[in-house]
Amino acid sequence: MSEDLSKPAAAAPGLARRLASLTYEGVVLFGVVFVAGYLYSALTQQRNAMQGRYGLMAFEFVVLGIYFIWFWTHGGQTVAMRAWHLRVVDEASRPLSQVRALARYAAALLWFAPALLVIELNAIKGTGPVLGTLLLGMLIYALLSLLLPRRQFLHDVLCRTQLITQLPVKKNVNKP
């Protein structure tokens, strides 16, 4: 697809702002995951955290998928993205289709997959080492964006999506 050079590209947000939005998203998702977990445990009569844990993980994966796909296809902004003035669009600056949003959600697992593979292959145990490995993997993934086109994350490059700056529209209020 050829790029229209007659209109300027939307401003690409900086890495710090994208990571701040990611942190805020984690706070919002804590509530989503909490409610989903409570719902799952109530519906399945789960009495022990280890009972049905794979079903719970699958259920929460689906719930999070619904959350992201719905917001990305209805305005291109999650709650955190709206607060940080970020918007996800395709390469032509159009809203995401459901298929592209689903692909982006699945590809976003790249934030965690390499670190989880390292943890599994090296049999890393304990909260500290596991958390440290995950955070290091996420840091490397984030820094990789500095080498990619338009400094987008790898999952955005693979899915042909991009994060752009979406400043709120100022309303013209005329005072009498």
C-alpha positions as CSV (number, residue, x, y, z in Angstrom):
1,M,0.0,0.0,0.0
2,S,1.4,3.4,-0.9
3,E,1.7,6.1,1.7
4,D,0.0,9.4,1.1
5,L,2.8,11.9,1.5
6,S,0.5,15.0,1.0
7,K,-0.7,14.9,4.6
8,P,1.7,14.8,7.6
9,A,1.9,11.5,9.6
10,A,0.4,11.6,13.0
11,A,2.9,12.2,15.7
12,A,4.4,9.0,17.1
13,P,4.4,9.1,21.0
14,G,7.7,8.7,22.8
15,L,8.7,5.5,24.6
16,A,8.4,7.0,28.1
17,R,4.7,8.0,27.4
18,R,3.9,4.6,26.0
19,L,5.4,2.8,29.0
20,A,3.6,5.2,31.4
21,S,0.3,4.3,29.6
22,L,1.3,0.6,29.9
23,T,1.7,1.0,33.7
24,Y,-1.6,2.8,34.0
25,E,-3.2,0.0,31.9
26,G,-1.9,-2.5,34.5
27,V,-3.7,-0.6,37.3
28,V,-6.9,-0.6,35.3
29,L,-6.5,-4.3,34.3
30,F,-6.0,-5.2,38.0
31,G,-9.7,-4.4,38.5
32,V,-10.8,-6.2,35.3
33,V,-8.8,-9.4,36.3
34,F,-10.1,-9.2,39.9
35,V,-13.8,-9.1,38.8
36,A,-13.2,-11.8,36.1
37,G,-11.5,-14.0,38.7
38,Y,-14.3,-13.5,41.2
39,L,-16.9,-14.3,38.5
40,Y,-15.1,-17.4,37.4
41,S,-14.7,-18.7,40.9
42,A,-18.3,-18.1,41.7
43,L,-19.6,-19.8,38.5
44,T,-17.3,-22.8,38.9
45,Q,-17.5,-23.0,42.7
46,Q,-13.7,-22.8,42.9
47,R,-12.7,-23.3,46.5
48,N,-8.9,-23.5,46.1
49,A,-6.6,-21.3,44.0
50,M,-5.0,-24.4,42.4
51,Q,-8.3,-26.0,41.5
52,G,-9.2,-25.0,37.9
53,R,-6.3,-22.6,37.6
54,Y,-5.8,-23.3,33.9
55,G,-9.5,-22.7,33.2
56,L,-9.2,-19.5,35.2
57,M,-6.2,-18.4,33.1
58,A,-8.0,-19.2,29.9
59,F,-11.1,-17.3,31.0
60,E,-9.1,-14.2,32.0
61,F,-7.2,-14.4,28.7
62,V,-10.5,-14.3,26.9
63,V,-11.8,-11.5,29.1
64,L,-8.7,-9.4,28.5
65,G,-9.0,-10.1,24.8
66,I,-12.6,-8.8,24.8
67,Y,-11.5,-5.7,26.8
68,F,-8.7,-4.8,24.4
69,I,-10.4,-5.7,21.1
70,W,-13.5,-3.8,22.0
71,F,-11.7,-0.6,22.9
72,W,-9.3,-0.8,20.0
73,T,-12.2,-1.2,17.5
74,H,-14.4,1.4,19.2
75,G,-12.3,4.5,19.2
76,G,-8.8,3.0,19.2
77,Q,-8.2,3.9,22.9
78,T,-8.4,1.9,26.1
79,V,-9.0,3.8,29.4
80,A,-5.2,4.3,29.9
81,M,-4.6,5.2,26.3
82,R,-7.2,7.9,26.5
83,A,-5.6,9.3,29.7
84,W,-2.2,9.4,28.0
85,H,-3.5,10.7,24.6
86,L,-2.6,7.5,22.7
87,R,-4.6,5.9,19.9
88,V,-4.0,2.7,17.9
89,V,-4.7,2.8,14.2
90,D,-3.6,0.8,11.2
91,E,-0.9,1.9,8.8
92,A,-3.3,4.1,6.9
93,S,-4.4,5.8,10.2
94,R,-7.8,4.0,10.0
95,P,-9.5,2.4,13.0
96,L,-8.6,-1.3,13.6
97,S,-10.8,-4.0,12.3
98,Q,-11.7,-6.8,14.7
99,V,-9.4,-9.2,13.0
100,R,-6.4,-6.8,13.1
101,A,-7.2,-6.0,16.8
102,L,-7.3,-9.7,17.6
103,A,-4.0,-10.2,15.8
104,R,-2.5,-7.3,17.8
105,Y,-3.8,-8.8,21.0
106,A,-2.2,-12.2,20.2
107,A,1.1,-10.6,19.0
108,A,1.3,-8.5,22.2
109,L,2.2,-11.7,24.0
110,L,5.7,-11.1,22.7
111,W,6.0,-8.7,25.6
112,F,6.2,-11.8,27.9
113,A,6.8,-14.9,25.8
114,P,10.7,-14.7,25.5
115,A,11.1,-14.1,29.2
116,L,8.7,-16.9,30.0
117,L,10.6,-19.2,27.7
118,V,13.9,-18.3,29.5
119,I,12.2,-19.0,32.9
120,E,11.0,-22.4,31.7
121,L,14.2,-23.5,30.0
122,N,16.4,-22.4,32.9
123,A,14.0,-23.7,35.6
124,I,14.0,-20.3,37.3
125,K,12.2,-20.5,40.6
126,G,11.2,-18.0,43.3
127,T,9.2,-14.8,43.0
128,G,12.3,-12.5,42.8
129,P,14.1,-14.2,40.0
130,V,10.9,-14.8,38.0
131,L,9.8,-11.2,38.4
132,G,13.3,-10.0,37.6
133,T,13.4,-12.1,34.4
134,L,10.0,-10.9,33.3
135,L,10.8,-7.2,33.9
136,L,14.2,-7.6,32.1
137,G,12.5,-9.2,29.2
138,M,9.9,-6.5,29.0
139,L,12.6,-3.8,29.2
140,I,14.5,-5.4,26.3
141,Y,11.2,-5.6,24.3
142,A,10.5,-2.0,25.0
143,L,14.0,-0.9,24.0
144,L,13.8,-2.9,20.8
145,S,11.3,-0.4,19.7
146,L,14.1,2.2,19.4
147,L,15.5,0.1,16.5
148,L,12.2,-0.4,14.7
149,P,10.5,1.8,12.0
150,R,8.7,4.8,13.5
151,R,9.9,3.4,16.9
152,Q,6.8,1.2,17.2
153,F,6.7,-2.0,19.2
154,L,7.4,-5.2,17.4
155,H,3.8,-6.4,17.7
156,D,2.7,-3.2,16.0
157,V,5.2,-3.7,13.2
158,L,4.0,-7.3,12.7
159,C,0.3,-6.4,12.7
160,R,0.8,-3.3,10.6
161,T,-0.7,-1.0,13.4
162,Q,0.7,2.0,15.0
163,L,0.3,4.1,18.2
164,I,-0.2,7.8,17.5
165,T,-0.7,10.8,19.6
166,Q,-4.4,11.7,19.9
167,L,-4.7,15.0,21.6
168,P,-8.3,15.9,22.8
169,V,-10.2,18.3,20.6
170,K,-10.6,21.7,22.3
171,K,-14.1,23.0,22.2
172,N,-14.5,26.5,21.0
173,V,-16.3,28.3,23.7
174,N,-17.2,31.9,23.1
175,K,-17.7,33.9,26.2
176,P,-20.4,36.7,26.0
